[in-house]
Amino acid sequence: MSIKHEEIKDYYGKELQSSNDLKTNACCTLEAPPIYIQEALKRVHNEVQMKYYGCGLCIPSQLEGLRILDLGSGSGRDCYIAAQLVGQEGEVVGIDMTDEQLAVANQYIDHHAEVFGYKYANTKFVKGNIEKLDELDLEPESFDLIISNCVINLATDKYKVLKDVYNLLKPGGEIYFSDIYSDRRIADDLQADPILWGECLSGALYWNDFLKTARKAGFTDPRSVKNNPITIENDELLEKCGEIQFFSVTYRLFKIDGLEEDCEDYGQAVAYKGTIENNSNAFDLDDHHNFPKGKVITICGNTYKMLHDTRFADHFEFYGSWDTHFGVFEGCGGAMPFDEDNETSCC
Ligand SMILES: C[S@@+](CC[C@H](N)C(=O)[O-])C[C@H]1O[C@@H](n2cnc3c(N)ncnc32)[C@H](O)[C@@H]1O
């Protein structure tokens, strides 16, 4: 393990005892979760919740029966939420490298199985380094969904993490994860600062470098789901960071063959059936695709595949074919995909 990994383990294992010890709001979740997640949270043990350091909501819809991997699962909060939503037949595997975090997560496996009314636990935690997923005993293409909450920024080799994630996902699977991004590249001296790194700030990727890294790893069309600006309420850290702006962003990256770099228009459309659990009125694929029940909406080829070639297929009516190309989908652009006003531009 590198020095950085030892420092991170000390930070999350020894320095922080609970989220009250954090020095910024980078590892805090600002948005209120939907009601059904709030209900699931009520059944998660208090000690697990106290050691939660996530920066977003990385629990997507339609989880029944899925096999899920959580990268940097910490004390296990998101795993125990997901464990309820996948049901008895689903499975959740959490990976973390910090013994103290794993100890809390492991301590409550049987407790949660009982609280959820399961015959056997559907959750397990594995000690490991997410930068070496290929060295762990994980079968390629064996996960439907990979989640992660405020962890990949802490990895030195983000490309390696995403490349291994791509290999672990089943075709049509996705990584749905919340993390910290910056509006510019971060200088080496800030990256060497253990507090700034540990607080999930100086390891943040410049958003445009993230998009390139994700595409290089095989995720051709990264979709942002939610973004929030981060405020640094610590004068010393704020002074060090200067003008850098940080954002907490939830992205979803699908592993789908044939996605194109730009959104291309084939004249296709879909209508949402209203059948995804807890989404009876509308379904949000990402921050610019809202599908109200019953409304026919024109979409680009990539979005068509994200609905047609994934676990969402049964919940949509699909219209059109791939026979005629009408050019680039109107409104697609390459501007920064998030800002303080939460405005986005794409198809
Ligand atoms: C900010 S905390 C988030 C924990 C958890 N996802 C949550 O939401 O509470 C970061 C976690 O990632 C783990 N971590 C950081 N780098 C890691 C790596 N390379 N491999 C495995 N775990 C890592 C740390 O041990 C810590 O538990």
The ligand as a Gaussian input file, in Angstrom:
#p B3LYP/6-31G(d) Opt

LIG

0 1
 C      -15.364000       9.315000       2.389000
 S      -15.411000       7.679000       3.023000
 C      -16.919000       7.087000       2.334000
 C      -17.368000       5.796000       2.958000
 C      -18.735000       5.281000       2.525000
 N      -18.834000       5.150000       1.089000
 C      -19.818000       6.181000       3.060000
 O      -20.546000       6.741000       2.242000
 O      -19.922000       6.318000       4.268000
 C      -14.165000       6.892000       2.045000
 C      -14.022000       5.397000       2.300000
 O      -13.276000       4.830000       1.223000
 C      -12.316000       3.943000       1.716000
 N      -11.222000       3.933000       0.737000
 C      -10.518000       4.989000       0.284000
 N       -9.631000       4.602000      -0.640000
 C       -9.802000       3.263000      -0.807000
 C       -9.181000       2.285000      -1.633000
 N       -8.207000       2.599000      -2.479000
 N       -9.605000       1.021000      -1.533000
 C      -10.600000       0.667000      -0.668000
 N      -11.210000       1.539000       0.150000
 C      -10.833000       2.835000       0.060000
 C      -11.945000       4.498000       3.079000
 O      -11.433000       3.498000       3.898000
 C      -13.271000       5.041000       3.576000
 O      -14.000000       4.064000       4.271000

